[in-house]
């Protein structure tokens, strides 16, 4: 969808949720032709002409001033995330000619950081919610049914939004799945405003729209929000219900990458459940490594046995070395020398 069409739909969705009396306008009763505020009413409250606001809603005013956008945002009662989204849509960035997209990478320092959290689940998300790296606890908490090394293979990387709507394990994990689903869609909508026309994001949204009616319905509502601090309840298949505080941290040196960290309240039953999950994860990890080590040892032993030569030559003995020295002396004196032609056999030849 083009940015100007996105802008129009966003503004109409925000007009529809406001009643005239909410904005201080008189209500004369009767049925209105449009839900919420009319364009003329919003323009009046924002202090602009109806024609100018109409052009803005149609994406025909790319040079709208800060004062106009702020006035529209005030009338529509937009929060900070919605206001930022309005600015992104009203002033779209010019298209940038990109080279072939390279897979996102996690800086080594960031990877070490999330691994250092130990028993605290932590992961790194890319620009569009791909999991770029996670520690053992985040994997055990969110997606133990997936391969731990999947984030290291760009073509197989888990995507938080895709898991949320297309993976039944993830749906069961969240006790309040509808709330988490709404926040996920709101975050994607914000990202779409920041990266208009990006083929990776457009493809993800198209896949989710086709694959999930719930996503399509939520996407059409134009909810906008930034997934930041939140407290969520999880129903883990191994340790039961726990409530974790989720913090989302932006990495300023890595475009669009964010770190998610999940903690339990100290001394709470959730902390006990998280500790139990840590113990189970450590046990499973140790067992996996032991199995891998045993398999590697078996492979090495087999390879060594296969590579051992089956020569029939007689082993070297002190007599052999003495014979060799004697033959060397004979050669120097012009006598009969010895030439080794085949392993284990000797033949006489005249020395020259």
RONURO-196839 format. One line per 5 residues: number of its first residue (from 1); their letters; for each residue x, y, z of C-alpha. Coordinates in steps of 0.5 Angstrom, whole numbers. Example, Ala and Ser with C-alpha at 12.3 -4.5 7.8 and 13.67 -1.06 7.14 Angstrom:
2
1> AS> 25,-9,16 | 27,-2,14;
//
This chain:
352
1> XXXXX> 0,0,0 | 3,7,-2 | 4,12,4 | -1,17,2 | -7,11,2;
6> XXXXX> -4,9,9 | -4,16,11 | -11,17,9 | -14,11,12 | -10,12,19;
11> XXXXX> -13,19,19 | -20,16,18 | -19,11,23 | -18,16,28 | -23,21,26;
16> XXXXX> -28,15,27 | -27,14,34 | -28,21,36 | -36,23,38 | -37,30,36;
21> XXXXX> -39,31,44 | -32,29,46 | -29,34,42 | -34,40,45 | -38,40,39;
26> XXXXX> -46,40,39 | -49,34,38 | -56,35,34 | -58,28,35 | -60,23,29;
31> XXXXX> -56,19,25 | -50,21,22 | -47,19,15 | -40,18,18 | -38,15,25;
36> XXXXX> -34,20,29 | -32,27,27 | -33,30,20 | -27,32,16 | -30,39,16;
41> XXXXX> -31,39,24 | -24,36,25 | -21,42,20 | -25,47,24 | -22,45,31;
46> XXXXX> -15,44,28 | -16,51,25 | -15,50,18 | -19,50,12 | -23,44,10;
51> XXXXX> -20,44,3 | -13,44,6 | -15,38,11 | -18,34,5 | -12,35,1;
56> XXXXX> -8,32,7 | -12,26,8 | -11,25,1 | -4,25,2 | -3,31,-3;
61> XXXXX> 0,36,2 | 7,33,3 | 10,40,6 | 5,40,12 | 8,44,17;
66> XXXXX> 9,42,24 | 4,47,27 | -1,43,22 | 1,36,24 | 1,38,32;
71> XXXXX> -6,41,31 | -9,35,28 | -6,30,33 | -8,34,38 | -16,34,36;
76> XXXXX> -15,27,34 | -12,26,41 | -6,22,39 | -1,19,44 | 6,19,42;
81> XXXXX> 7,13,38 | 1,15,34 | 4,22,33 | 10,19,31 | 7,15,26;
86> XXXXX> 3,21,23 | 9,25,22 | 12,19,18 | 6,18,14 | 5,25,12;
91> XXXXX> 13,26,11 | 15,20,8 | 22,19,6 | 24,19,-1 | 26,12,-3;
96> XXXXX> 33,9,-3 | 36,5,-8 | 38,-1,-4 | 43,-6,-6 | 41,-13,-5;
101> XXXXX> 39,-14,2 | 44,-17,7 | 42,-22,13 | 42,-18,19 | 48,-20,24;
106> XXXXX> 49,-19,31 | 55,-16,34 | 59,-20,38 | 59,-16,44 | 51,-16,44;
111> XXXXX> 51,-23,43 | 56,-24,49 | 51,-19,53 | 45,-23,52 | 49,-30,54;
116> XXXXX> 51,-27,60 | 44,-26,63 | 45,-33,65 | 38,-35,68 | 34,-29,65;
121> XXXXX> 31,-30,58 | 34,-25,53 | 34,-24,46 | 36,-20,40 | 30,-18,35;
126> XXXXX> 32,-15,28 | 28,-9,24 | 22,-13,23 | 22,-18,29 | 26,-23,27;
131> XXXXX> 30,-27,32 | 37,-26,31 | 40,-29,37 | 37,-31,44 | 40,-35,50;
136> XXXXX> 38,-41,53 | 33,-39,57 | 29,-35,52 | 29,-41,47 | 27,-45,53;
141> XXXXX> 21,-40,55 | 19,-38,48 | 20,-43,43 | 23,-50,46 | 20,-53,40;
146> XXXXX> 24,-50,35 | 32,-51,34 | 36,-47,38 | 41,-45,33 | 35,-43,28;
151> XXXXX> 37,-36,29 | 44,-37,26 | 41,-39,19 | 38,-33,16 | 33,-37,12;
156> XXXXX> 30,-41,18 | 30,-35,23 | 24,-35,28 | 20,-28,27 | 16,-26,33;
161> XXXXX> 10,-24,29 | 10,-30,25 | 10,-34,31 | 5,-30,35 | -1,-31,29;
166> XXXXX> 2,-38,25 | 5,-42,31 | 0,-46,36 | 5,-47,41 | 6,-39,42;
171> XXXXX> -1,-38,42 | -2,-43,48 | 4,-40,51 | 1,-33,52 | -5,-33,58;
176> XXXXX> -7,-26,55 | -6,-28,47 | -11,-23,45 | -7,-17,48 | 0,-19,46;
181> XXXXX> -3,-20,39 | -6,-13,39 | 1,-10,41 | 5,-14,36 | 0,-11,30;
186> XXXXX> 1,-4,33 | 9,-5,33 | 9,-8,26 | 4,-2,24 | 9,3,27;
191> XXXXX> 15,0,23 | 11,0,17 | 11,8,18 | 18,8,19 | 20,3,13;
196> XXXXX> 15,5,8 | 15,0,2 | 21,-5,5 | 20,-11,1 | 22,-16,7;
201> XXXXX> 16,-12,12 | 11,-12,6 | 12,-19,5 | 11,-21,12 | 5,-17,13;
206> XXXXX> 2,-20,6 | 4,-27,9 | 0,-26,16 | -6,-22,12 | -7,-29,8;
211> XXXXX> -5,-34,14 | -9,-31,19 | -16,-28,19 | -15,-25,26 | -8,-21,24;
216> XXXXX> -12,-18,18 | -18,-16,23 | -13,-12,27 | -9,-10,22 | -15,-6,19;
221> XXXXX> -16,-3,25 | -10,1,24 | -7,1,32 | -1,4,33 | 4,3,39;
226> XXXXX> 11,1,41 | 12,-5,44 | 16,-3,51 | 15,-5,58 | 10,-10,59;
231> XXXXX> 8,-15,64 | 6,-21,61 | 3,-28,64 | 6,-34,61 | 3,-42,61;
236> XXXXX> 9,-46,60 | 8,-53,58 | 14,-55,63 | 14,-50,69 | 6,-48,69;
241> XXXXX> 4,-41,70 | 9,-35,71 | 8,-27,70 | 15,-24,68 | 16,-16,67;
246> XXXXX> 19,-15,60 | 23,-10,58 | 25,-8,50 | 31,-4,49 | 33,-1,43;
251> XXXXX> 41,-1,41 | 43,5,38 | 49,3,34 | 45,-2,30 | 39,0,26;
256> XXXXX> 32,-2,28 | 35,-8,33 | 32,-9,40 | 34,-13,46 | 28,-16,50;
261> XXXXX> 29,-18,57 | 24,-22,61 | 25,-22,69 | 21,-25,75 | 19,-21,81;
266> XXXXX> 24,-23,86 | 21,-28,91 | 15,-29,87 | 13,-36,85 | 14,-34,78;
271> XXXXX> 22,-33,80 | 21,-40,83 | 18,-43,76 | 24,-39,72 | 29,-42,77;
276> XXXXX> 26,-49,75 | 26,-48,68 | 33,-46,68 | 35,-52,72 | 31,-56,67;
281> XXXXX> 35,-53,61 | 41,-54,64 | 40,-61,65 | 38,-62,58 | 44,-58,55;
286> XXXXX> 49,-62,59 | 45,-68,56 | 45,-66,49 | 53,-64,50 | 54,-71,53;
291> XXXXX> 51,-74,47 | 54,-70,42 | 61,-71,45 | 60,-79,45 | 58,-79,38;
296> XXXXX> 64,-75,36 | 68,-80,40 | 65,-85,36 | 66,-82,29 | 74,-81,31;
301> XXXXX> 75,-88,33 | 72,-90,27 | 76,-86,22 | 82,-88,26 | 81,-95,25;
306> XXXXX> 79,-94,17 | 85,-90,16 | 90,-95,19 | 95,-98,14 | 94,-106,13;
311> XXXXX> 102,-107,11 | 105,-114,11 | 112,-111,12 | 116,-113,18 | 116,-108,24;
316> XXXXX> 123,-105,25 | 128,-109,30 | 135,-107,32 | 137,-112,27 | 134,-109,22;
321> XXXXX> 138,-102,23 | 144,-106,24 | 144,-109,17 | 142,-102,14 | 149,-100,17;
326> XXXXX> 153,-106,15 | 150,-105,8 | 152,-98,8 | 159,-100,9 | 159,-105,4;
331> XXXXX> 157,-100,-1 | 162,-95,1 | 168,-100,0 | 165,-103,-7 | 162,-109,-5;
336> XXXXX> 155,-112,-5 | 150,-107,-3 | 143,-108,-2 | 137,-104,-5 | 130,-105,-2;
341> XXXXX> 125,-106,-8 | 118,-108,-4 | 117,-107,3 | 119,-113,7 | 124,-116,1;
346> XXXXX> 131,-114,0 | 135,-116,-7 | 142,-116,-8 | 145,-111,-14 | 153,-109,-15;
351> XX> 155,-102,-12 | 157,-97,-17;
//
